[in-house]
Amino acid sequence: MDKSLKRTIMASIIGTVLEWYDYVLYGTASALIFDKVFFPNFSGAFGTLMAFATFAVGFIIRPLGGIIFGTLGDKIGRKRVLMITIVLMGSATTLMGVLPTFDSIGYWAPILLVLLRALQGIGSGSEYAGAVITMAENAPVKRRGLYSSLPYVGVSIGLMLSSSLFGLMEKLPHSSFMAWGWRIPFLLSTLLVIFGLIIRSGMKETPVFESLKKEHKQVKLPLVTAFRTAPKEIVIAWLISLTDTSFSYLYQTFLVAYVVNTLSMPESLTLTTLSILGIVQLFTIPFFGALSDKVGRRWVLIGGTLTSAIFGFPLFWILNTKIPFLIVLSIILASSVFRGAIVAAQASWFTELFNSKIRYTGFAVGREWPTVLAGLMPSFGSAVLIWSNNSTWGISLLIVVFSLLAFVAALVGPENSKLDLGEIENKPTYRERQTNLPS
């Protein structure tokens, strides 16, 4: 492996580290801090609800980020957009660390918090797409699945880094933690931004985009072109992404609340589970990425979706035993193994769905638009429990339905794992195939 490829790998991973560092940090602070320092005039439960509402803003705004930076990525280049997004995400997080509280500036405090959270969401709306595309367009054909899966490794690193730092700050005296301790992890995101900028500034633009630029083949309106020429590919990406992101929030957010609140298990068990989950993903994601190079993306996706469907009902049967070891094992199987196969294979598959003129836009729109709905899954799961008197059959059925939707998408989607990206470039799009059908 040459130095250029090593730098590209580091540059791709660091942005995902920052994205999930921000995500976990903000989510934790929303649950423990923000209701007290930004919404003190609201009662306890309502203050927490307001804090979580600002958290949701980041998900609602992500599709807009996908449109803006996906378009720019197809027009001005992958590298330049990745430089912008890491600054946008990191700057917003750092500024949260110096944001005055409600007691200092009144309602301007929560207003500014929402604006900063929106900037985070816009920046992260295309970060992952750009990181994966950069890896795929630099990777050798026979290892494109492995290299494309590596940016997601940053999710585990960001999760563990954020959780560890916040946990360390919580050991301060409560008054110190509430006054300034919670701000330290936000301010330290500056270090990730600086490191990311240094790495990305020395990264080369992908050869695929350089060729596109040299031949003046960029399109004026990538979003319009994507929907006009590749509607089937976008729908396929939507179905896979809806399943993947819904599972992410169900397994890593809803199940945590279910185990603690419904099963009355200790919080330490869920924290331990999340830590182990992150460590296991460091290995399962690259494994399934490499496996997709051997057997194809579709077979790995089919395996991940079918096992997820089969495990939908047994998952809760196992959780309800209240046996700690089985609880940890079942969540890891569902999230790090079965969902891990979907995550790993979709990275390179989404890249291979679209030609280089619309790749960034198609990937970002295909992956990020469903997150608005997927982000509601924990709330939906909680509502199902209330409606059904703590019965989990509705949630299990939802897992099965989403799994089968992604299974169908994998069945009808193309298999391009053995093709060079240049060969994919010359394949007709779905719209072109329909246009050329004999009358």
C-alpha positions as a printed NumPy array, in Angstrom:
array([[  0.   ,   0.   ,   0.   ],
       [  1.512,   3.344,  -1.051],
       [  1.599,   6.481,   1.112],
       [ -1.074,   8.209,  -0.943],
       [ -3.605,   5.445,  -0.3  ],
       [ -2.742,   5.37 ,   3.411],
       [ -3.389,   9.111,   3.647],
       [ -6.679,   8.686,   1.795],
       [ -7.762,   6.002,   4.27 ],
       [ -6.932,   8.249,   7.232],
       [ -8.619,  11.24 ,   5.583],
       [-11.78 ,   9.228,   4.958],
       [-11.984,   7.786,   8.464],
       [-11.28 ,  11.013,  10.396],
       [-14.433,  12.735,   9.136],
       [-16.629,   9.839,  10.255],
       [-14.86 ,   9.872,  13.622],
       [-15.741,  13.558,  14.014],
       [-19.323,  13.049,  12.781],
       [-20.047,  10.354,  15.357],
       [-18.03 ,  12.055,  18.065],
       [-20.395,  15.013,  17.587],
       [-23.46 ,  12.753,  17.407],
       [-22.782,  10.861,  20.637],
       [-21.562,  13.972,  22.436],
       [-24.658,  15.985,  21.565],
       [-26.998,  13.095,  22.352],
       [-25.407,  12.553,  25.761],
       [-25.418,  16.264,  26.57 ],
       [-29.077,  16.494,  25.505],
       [-29.977,  13.812,  28.027],
       [-27.839,  15.086,  30.915],
       [-26.999,  18.792,  30.482],
       [-28.869,  20.865,  27.932],
       [-32.273,  20.793,  29.651],
       [-30.687,  22.44 ,  32.695],
       [-28.416,  25.018,  31.054],
       [-30.433,  25.945,  27.942],
       [-34.048,  25.166,  28.946],
       [-34.205,  25.827,  32.719],
       [-37.611,  27.529,  32.525],
       [-39.287,  24.276,  31.497],
       [-40.27 ,  21.46 ,  33.842],
       [-37.967,  18.441,  34.053],
       [-39.619,  16.148,  31.497],
       [-40.517,  18.987,  29.123],
       [-37.032,  20.463,  29.395],
       [-35.543,  17.118,  28.403],
       [-38.024,  16.901,  25.528],
       [-36.944,  20.343,  24.308],
       [-33.29 ,  19.298,  24.485],
       [-33.994,  16.158,  22.442],
       [-35.971,  18.262,  19.957],
       [-32.809,  20.255,  19.197],
       [-31.041,  16.903,  18.752],
       [-33.636,  15.938,  16.121],
       [-32.941,  19.139,  14.162],
       [-29.641,  17.654,  13.032],
       [-31.397,  14.678,  11.434],
       [-34.143,  16.734,   9.828],
       [-31.6  ,  19.036,   8.162],
       [-29.235,  16.267,   6.936],
       [-31.022,  15.793,   3.577],
       [-30.419,  19.467,   2.805],
       [-26.717,  18.927,   3.448],
       [-26.829,  15.947,   1.11 ],
       [-28.286,  18.094,  -1.668],
       [-25.928,  21.052,  -1.189],
       [-22.649,  19.211,  -0.773],
       [-23.577,  16.258,  -2.965],
       [-24.075,  18.734,  -5.808],
       [-20.815,  20.519,  -5.006],
       [-18.97 ,  17.206,  -4.79 ],
       [-19.989,  16.4  ,  -8.351],
       [-19.12 ,  19.891,  -9.601],
       [-15.981,  21.061,  -7.747],
       [-14.531,  17.781,  -6.488],
       [-14.575,  15.269,  -3.638],
       [-11.56 ,  16.683,  -1.792],
       [-12.747,  20.305,  -1.618],
       [-16.144,  19.302,  -0.259],
       [-14.576,  17.05 ,   2.38 ],
       [-12.458,  20.008,   3.507],
       [-15.592,  22.135,   3.873],
       [-17.706,  19.559,   5.705],
       [-15.123,  18.753,   8.365],
       [-14.708,  22.465,   9.156],
       [-18.478,  22.963,   9.272],
       [-19.105,  20.023,  11.613],
       [-16.149,  20.73 ,  13.873],
       [-16.689,  24.483,  14.111],
       [-20.314,  23.999,  15.165],
       [-19.298,  21.536,  17.877],
       [-16.507,  23.76 ,  19.178],
       [-18.807,  26.799,  19.336],
       [-21.263,  24.789,  21.432],
       [-18.482,  24.507,  23.979],
       [-18.351,  28.304,  24.411],
       [-22.082,  28.995,  24.01 ],
       [-23.492,  31.188,  26.825],
       [-26.254,  29.604,  28.907],
       [-29.889,  30.648,  29.286],
       [-29.021,  32.468,  32.509],
       [-26.556,  34.655,  30.575],
       [-28.382,  35.571,  27.35 ],
       [-31.912,  34.234,  27.794],
       [-33.719,  32.697,  24.835],
       [-30.825,  33.506,  22.509],
       [-29.006,  30.54 ,  24.083],
       [-31.389,  27.81 ,  22.831],
       [-31.829,  29.646,  19.515],
       [-28.072,  29.64 ,  18.913],
       [-27.902,  26.009,  20.035],
       [-30.469,  25.036,  17.395],
       [-28.574,  26.979,  14.705],
       [-25.305,  25.246,  15.586],
       [-27.017,  21.856,  15.606],
       [-28.414,  22.651,  12.147],
       [-24.908,  23.467,  10.874],
       [-23.711,  20.129,  12.259],
       [-26.488,  18.356,  10.385],
       [-25.809,  20.143,   7.101],
       [-22.118,  19.265,   7.299],
       [-22.703,  15.633,   8.205],
       [-25.346,  15.258,   5.477],
       [-22.7  ,  14.425,   2.893],
       [-19.607,  13.592,   4.951],
       [-20.038,   9.827,   4.869],
       [-20.928,   9.774,   1.173],
       [-17.838,  11.811,   0.325],
       [-15.563,   9.664,   2.472],
       [-16.791,   6.411,   0.919],
       [-16.649,   7.746,  -2.644],
       [-13.116,   9.025,  -2.097],
       [-12.058,   5.586,  -0.874],
       [-13.853,   3.723,  -3.67 ],
       [-12.472,   5.93 ,  -6.448],
       [ -8.924,   5.397,  -5.163],
       [ -9.205,   1.693,  -4.356],
       [ -8.117,  -1.22 ,  -6.554],
       [-11.104,  -3.074,  -8.034],
       [-10.454,  -6.319,  -6.163],
       [-10.43 ,  -4.571,  -2.762],
       [-12.962,  -1.808,  -3.344],
       [-15.474,  -3.383,  -0.964],
       [-12.941,  -3.538,   1.868],
       [-11.609,  -0.012,   1.403],
       [-15.087,   1.468,   0.959],
       [-16.198,  -0.045,   4.27 ],
       [-13.338,   1.523,   6.243],
       [-14.9  ,   4.993,   6.765],
       [-17.582,   3.336,   8.9  ],
       [-14.864,   2.139,  11.267],
       [-14.707,   5.8  ,  12.287],
       [-18.207,   5.418,  13.756],
       [-16.913,   3.054,  16.433],
       [-13.868,   5.219,  17.128],
       [-15.967,   8.385,  17.444],
       [-18.502,   6.639,  19.667],
       [-15.885,   5.273,  22.053],
       [-13.857,   8.511,  22.106],
       [-16.877,  10.68 ,  22.888],
       [-18.279,   8.321,  25.523],
       [-14.911,   8.021,  27.253],
       [-14.289,  11.777,  27.388],
       [-17.775,  12.571,  28.641],
       [-17.53 ,   9.806,  31.226],
       [-14.206,  11.219,  32.41 ],
       [-15.679,  14.707,  32.809],
       [-18.598,  13.304,  34.809],
       [-16.139,  12.272,  37.511],
       [-15.657,  15.962,  38.362],
       [-17.642,  17.423,  41.278],
       [-21.207,  17.963,  40.077],
       [-21.024,  21.753,  40.369],
       [-17.811,  21.859,  38.304],
       [-19.209,  19.469,  35.714],
       [-22.351,  21.574,  35.255],
       [-20.422,  24.864,  35.22 ],
       [-17.618,  24.032,  32.784],
       [-16.743,  20.317,  32.723],
       [-19.329,  19.394,  30.091],
       [-17.818,  21.962,  27.709],
       [-14.372,  20.318,  27.532],
       [-15.301,  17.449,  25.149],
       [-16.967,  19.971,  22.811],
       [-13.865,  22.165,  22.767],
       [-11.584,  19.187,  22.182],
       [-13.306,  18.532,  18.85 ],
       [-11.044,  21.322,  17.566],
       [ -8.145,  18.866,  17.729],
       [ -9.993,  16.425,  15.471],
       [-10.722,  19.229,  13.   ],
       [ -7.095,  20.373,  12.884],
       [ -5.846,  16.818,  12.431],
       [ -8.473,  16.19 ,   9.756],
       [ -7.553,  19.343,   7.842],
       [ -3.853,  18.467,   7.896],
       [ -4.55 ,  14.977,   6.568],
       [ -7.116,  16.051,   3.979],
       [ -5.084,  18.987,   2.694],
       [ -2.371,  16.55 ,   1.608],
       [ -4.834,  14.162,   0.003],
       [ -5.061,  14.03 ,  -3.783],
       [ -8.311,  14.477,  -5.678],
       [ -9.637,  11.134,  -6.898],
       [ -8.462,  10.064, -10.37 ],
       [-12.088,   9.513, -11.379],
       [-13.057,  13.13 , -10.721],
       [ -9.812,  14.425, -12.242],
       [-10.697,  12.582, -15.447],
       [-14.252,  13.938, -15.304],
       [-12.958,  17.481, -14.871],
       [-10.321,  17.136, -17.588],
       [-12.926,  15.996, -20.096],
       [-15.405,  18.708, -18.975],
       [-18.109,  16.131, -18.297],
       [-19.572,  17.654, -15.114],
       [-23.304,  18.252, -15.395],
       [-24.881,  21.597, -14.461],
       [-27.613,  20.167, -12.219],
       [-26.465,  16.852, -10.687],
       [-29.612,  16.515,  -8.532],
       [-31.965,  16.898, -11.498],
       [-29.789,  14.63 , -13.626],
       [-29.71 ,  11.972, -10.897],
       [-33.497,  11.822, -10.6  ],
       [-33.943,  11.979, -14.367],
       [-31.432,   9.281, -15.312],
       [-31.201,   7.04 , -12.243],
       [-34.567,   6.971, -10.407],
       [-34.434,   3.209,  -9.839],
       [-30.95 ,   3.43 ,  -8.346],
       [-32.046,   6.2  ,  -5.956],
       [-35.067,   4.183,  -4.777],
       [-32.831,   1.152,  -4.217],
       [-30.489,   3.287,  -2.117],
       [-33.46 ,   4.708,  -0.172],
       [-34.715,   1.242,   0.77 ],
       [-31.305,   0.   ,   1.892],
       [-30.568,   3.203,   3.811],
       [-34.   ,   3.273,   5.471],
       [-33.403,  -0.231,   6.787],
       [-29.823,   0.399,   7.88 ],
       [-30.429,   3.714,   9.661],
       [-33.693,   2.519,  11.25 ],
       [-31.858,  -0.471,  12.682],
       [-29.083,   1.808,  13.921],
       [-31.481,   3.92 ,  16.001],
       [-33.577,   0.938,  17.111],
       [-30.632,  -1.15 ,  18.262],
       [-28.378,   1.543,  19.701],
       [-31.008,   3.916,  21.136],
       [-34.386,   2.224,  21.605],
       [-33.016,  -1.092,  22.904],
       [-30.901,   0.776,  25.463],
       [-34.049,   2.423,  26.832],
       [-35.99 ,  -0.867,  26.625],
       [-33.41 ,  -2.826,  28.599],
       [-33.19 ,  -0.171,  31.336],
       [-36.769,   1.117,  31.571],
       [-38.86 ,  -1.925,  30.65 ],
       [-36.658,  -4.8  ,  31.787],
       [-35.304,  -2.839,  34.81 ],
       [-31.716,  -3.853,  34.08 ],
       [-28.825,  -1.64 ,  35.289],
       [-27.63 ,   1.228,  33.077],
       [-24.082,  -0.112,  33.346],
       [-25.167,  -3.156,  31.313],
       [-26.246,  -1.007,  28.361],
       [-23.106,   1.13 ,  28.53 ],
       [-21.005,  -2.03 ,  28.513],
       [-23.019,  -3.368,  25.579],
       [-22.48 ,  -0.202,  23.53 ],
       [-18.74 ,  -0.287,  24.231],
       [-18.439,  -3.936,  23.186],
       [-20.642,  -3.249,  20.158],
       [-18.241,  -0.534,  19.009],
       [-15.216,  -2.784,  19.426],
       [-16.826,  -5.691,  17.56 ],
       [-17.738,  -3.399,  14.64 ],
       [-14.069,  -2.543,  14.201],
       [-13.696,  -6.112,  12.943],
       [-17.066,  -7.066,  11.441],
       [-17.357,  -4.07 ,   9.098],
       [-14.002,  -4.654,   7.315],
       [-14.697,  -8.408,   7.289],
       [-18.003,  -8.021,   5.451],
       [-16.48 ,  -5.367,   3.189],
       [-13.758,  -7.824,   2.182],
       [-16.317, -10.621,   1.838],
       [-18.283,  -8.484,  -0.633],
       [-15.154,  -8.389,  -2.813],
       [-15.215, -12.188,  -2.936],
       [-18.914, -13.033,  -3.286],
       [-20.42 ,  -9.724,  -4.443],
       [-22.243,  -6.879,  -2.703],
       [-25.712,  -8.301,  -3.298],
       [-25.001, -11.62 ,  -1.583],
       [-23.661,  -9.9  ,   1.529],
       [-26.677,  -7.565,   1.564],
       [-29.045, -10.493,   1.077],
       [-27.366, -12.353,   3.935],
       [-27.561,  -9.332,   6.24 ],
       [-31.203,  -8.587,   5.463],
       [-32.4  , -12.196,   5.747],
       [-30.634, -12.828,   9.063],
       [-32.03 ,  -9.536,  10.38 ],
       [-35.538, -10.626,   9.385],
       [-35.132, -14.066,  10.953],
       [-33.785, -12.522,  14.176],
       [-36.545,  -9.885,  14.494],
       [-38.712, -11.896,  16.906],
       [-36.015, -14.005,  18.664],
       [-34.172, -10.759,  19.525],
       [-36.821,  -9.737,  22.052],
       [-37.398, -13.282,  23.266],
       [-33.717, -13.378,  24.227],
       [-33.734,  -9.868,  25.742],
       [-36.741, -10.753,  27.886],
       [-34.806, -13.553,  29.586],
       [-33.011, -10.752,  31.495],
       [-29.808, -12.787,  31.395],
       [-27.009, -10.169,  31.017],
       [-24.751, -12.296,  28.82 ],
       [-27.591, -13.127,  26.426],
       [-28.716,  -9.479,  26.318],
       [-25.235,  -8.337,  25.292],
       [-24.855, -11.174,  22.785],
       [-28.238, -10.584,  21.126],
       [-27.704,  -6.844,  20.636],
       [-24.213,  -7.426,  19.235],
       [-25.529, -10.043,  16.8  ],
       [-28.347,  -7.762,  15.641],
       [-26.287,  -4.577,  15.335],
       [-22.648,  -5.486,  14.734],
       [-23.085,  -8.708,  12.747],
       [-26.409,  -8.802,  10.867],
       [-26.703,  -5.031,  10.402],
       [-22.906,  -4.883,  10.028],
       [-23.172,  -6.893,   6.813],
       [-25.685,  -4.376,   5.428],
       [-23.529,  -1.389,   6.41 ],
       [-20.321,  -2.808,   4.965],
       [-21.75 ,  -3.9  ,   1.62 ],
       [-23.877,  -0.804,   1.01 ],
       [-20.825,   1.486,   1.045],
       [-19.267,   0.176,  -2.158],
       [-22.66 ,  -0.772,  -3.622],
       [-23.989,   2.793,  -3.413],
       [-20.805,   4.03 ,  -5.086],
       [-21.267,   1.521,  -7.903],
       [-24.946,   2.412,  -8.428],
       [-24.159,   5.831,  -9.927],
       [-21.78 ,   7.097, -12.61 ],
       [-19.177,   9.722, -11.707],
       [-21.244,  12.684, -12.983],
       [-23.907,  12.142, -10.304],
       [-22.17 ,   9.776,  -7.865],
       [-21.774,  12.17 ,  -4.928],
       [-25.317,  13.532,  -5.308],
       [-26.911,  10.125,  -5.855],
       [-25.095,   8.579,  -2.889],
       [-25.83 ,  11.482,  -0.52 ],
       [-29.496,  11.782,  -1.504],
       [-29.975,   8.019,  -1.468],
       [-28.456,   7.611,   1.962],
       [-29.498,  10.766,   3.819],
       [-33.113,  11.393,   2.813],
       [-34.451,   8.308,   4.66 ],
       [-32.728,   9.4  ,   7.898],
       [-35.597,  11.816,   8.59 ],
       [-37.98 ,   8.869,   8.922],
       [-35.419,   6.537,  10.48 ],
       [-34.674,   9.062,  13.221],
       [-38.253,   8.641,  14.439],
       [-37.816,   4.918,  15.071],
       [-36.942,   5.157,  18.803],
       [-40.024,   7.321,  19.39 ],
       [-42.136,   4.957,  17.293],
       [-40.838,   1.969,  19.246],
       [-41.703,   3.648,  22.542],
       [-45.202,   4.447,  21.255],
       [-45.706,   0.802,  20.241],
       [-44.754,  -0.345,  23.744],
       [-47.247,   2.043,  25.322],
       [-50.017,   1.095,  22.877],
       [-49.452,  -2.656,  23.273],
       [-48.849,  -2.69 ,  27.042],
       [-45.115,  -3.479,  26.654],
       [-45.643,  -6.124,  23.978],
       [-42.779,  -6.134,  21.457],
       [-44.419,  -7.968,  18.554],
       [-45.036,  -4.712,  16.672],
       [-41.36 ,  -3.733,  16.859],
       [-40.26 ,  -7.205,  15.776],
       [-42.673,  -7.03 ,  12.848],
       [-41.203,  -3.65 ,  11.892],
       [-37.703,  -5.173,  11.845],
       [-38.938,  -7.98 ,   9.594],
       [-40.697,  -5.576,   7.188],
       [-37.682,  -3.268,   6.874],
       [-35.399,  -6.273,   6.363],
       [-37.587,  -7.58 ,   3.544],
       [-37.718,  -4.151,   1.867],
       [-33.917,  -4.069,   1.78 ],
       [-33.86 ,  -7.718,   0.667],
       [-36.019,  -6.85 ,  -2.363],
       [-33.778,  -3.853,  -3.142],
       [-30.719,  -6.113,  -3.065],
       [-32.418,  -8.609,  -5.378],
       [-33.324,  -6.069,  -8.07 ],
       [-30.146,  -3.986,  -7.84 ],
       [-27.123,  -4.449, -10.128],
       [-23.948,  -6.307,  -9.186],
       [-20.95 ,  -4.227, -10.275],
       [-18.331,  -5.416,  -7.796],
       [-16.087,  -6.961, -10.454],
       [-16.183,  -3.937, -12.755],
       [-13.75 ,  -1.064, -12.886],
       [-15.461,   2.26 , -12.206],
       [-14.669,   3.197, -15.8  ],
       [-16.728,   0.218, -16.999],
       [-19.574,   1.286, -14.716],
       [-19.268,   4.722, -16.306],
       [-20.141,   3.28 , -19.688],
       [-23.113,   1.193, -18.545],
       [-26.51 ,   2.676, -19.49 ],
       [-28.603,   4.013, -16.615],
       [-32.054,   2.675, -15.797],
       [-33.686,   5.57 , -17.681],
       [-31.452,   5.008, -20.708],
       [-32.327,   1.301, -20.73 ],
       [-36.036,   2.133, -20.63 ],
       [-35.666,   4.696, -23.421],
       [-33.857,   2.219, -25.676],
       [-36.417,  -0.576, -25.32 ],
       [-37.9  ,  -1.656, -28.669],
       [-41.416,  -0.395, -29.257]])
